[in-house]
């Protein structure tokens, strides 16, 4: 007789599929929470000049123009920015969670490193290369440090939430 597998059994067992599913889910949720914390920090610490549009706004604006023939309205910029931030943050968190599937325990330094490398691989390299943000040498050091701090908070939050949820699933 086959044993029926419930979702709670699946997520709490130690099989490869369970660990993989658990790590992707906990990382994804951690990445969403980290994104929320990063966005909140950026409300208080400036990460770009007032007149500068974010890379996320530029991406959504370009997409909107291609699809509808008009750019997004300034009233919708905040929501448009989150339409990019949330899926990116969740996806990065899921990848992070998958990478940690065999490493039990809370490791805050892993989250700090995750956040810092996310910052370095986006704001310091790929976004300027794509022309979506200015070169790092053209950004005031204070704003770069604010952005780094927000990304470290993103990574640390991702790790804290990922660890908490992982522990809940295993219990």
DAGI-V93724 format. One record per pair of residues at least 12 apart in sequence whose C-alpha atoms are under 8 Angstrom apart, sorted by the first residue. I is the first residue (numbers start at 0). GAP is how many residues later the second one is. D is the distance in whole Angstrom. If there is no record, write none. Layout:
BEGIN
i-><I I>
gap-><GAP GAP>
d-><D D>
END
This chain:
BEGIN
i-><7 10 10 11 11 11 12 18 18 19 19 21 21 21 22 22 22 22 22 22 22 23 23 23 23 23 24 24 25 25 25 25 25 25 25 26 26 26 26 26 26 26 26 26 26 26 26 27 27 27 27 27 27 27 27 28 28 28 28 28 28 29 29 29 29 29 29 29 29 29 30 30 30 30 30 30 30 30 30 30 31 31 31 31 31 31 32 32 32 32 33 33 33 33 33 33 33 34 34 34 34 34 36 36 36 36 37 37 37 37 38 40 41 41 41 44 44 45 45 46 46 46 46 47 47 53 53 53 54 54 54 55 55 55 55 56 56 56 57 59 59 59 59 92 95 96 103 104 105 105 105 106 107 107 107 108 109 109 109 110 110 110 110 110 110 110 110 111 111 111 111 112 112 113 113 113 114 114 114 114 114 114 114 115 115 115 115 117 118 118 118 122 123>
gap-><161 158 159 157 158 159 157 82 83 78 81 79 144 147 71 74 75 77 78 139 143 69 70 71 73 74 69 72 68 71 135 136 137 139 140 63 65 66 67 68 69 70 71 131 132 134 135 61 62 63 64 65 66 67 69 61 64 65 129 132 133 60 63 64 127 128 129 130 131 132 58 59 60 61 62 63 123 124 126 127 54 55 57 58 61 126 121 124 125 128 55 119 120 121 122 123 124 50 51 54 55 119 113 116 117 120 112 113 115 116 111 109 104 105 108 98 101 97 100 96 97 99 100 91 95 27 78 79 72 77 78 24 25 28 29 20 23 24 74 12 20 21 24 65 18 65 59 58 53 54 57 52 48 51 52 47 45 46 49 41 43 44 45 46 47 48 49 40 41 43 44 39 42 38 41 42 33 36 37 38 39 40 41 32 35 36 39 33 28 29 32 13 12>
d-><8 6 7 5 5 7 7 6 8 6 6 8 7 7 7 5 5 7 5 8 7 8 5 7 5 5 7 8 7 6 7 5 8 6 6 7 8 4 4 7 6 4 7 7 8 8 5 8 4 6 7 5 4 8 7 6 7 8 8 7 7 7 6 8 7 4 7 7 5 5 5 4 7 6 4 7 7 8 8 5 6 8 6 5 7 8 8 7 7 7 7 7 4 6 7 5 5 7 6 6 8 6 8 7 6 7 5 6 6 5 8 6 8 8 7 8 6 6 7 5 7 6 5 8 6 8 8 7 7 5 6 8 5 6 7 6 6 5 7 8 6 8 8 6 8 7 8 7 7 7 6 7 6 6 7 8 8 8 7 7 8 4 4 7 7 5 8 5 7 5 5 7 7 7 5 8 8 5 4 7 6 4 7 6 6 5 8 7 7 6 6 8 6>
END
